[in-house]
Amino acid sequence: YVPGCPPTAEALLYGILQLQKKIMRDNKIIRS
């Protein structure tokens, strides 16, 4: 979910960064 309607570039970028952090955490859990 990205805040804003329509989502601003900043909100979109924030959402992407949060998603990447979540993916990186999930990958670490899977590998270990």
PyMOL commands that set and color helices and strands:
alter all, ss='L'
color gray80, all
select helices_A, chain A and resi 9-31
alter helices_A, ss='H'
color red, helices_A
deselect
rebuild
show_as cartoon
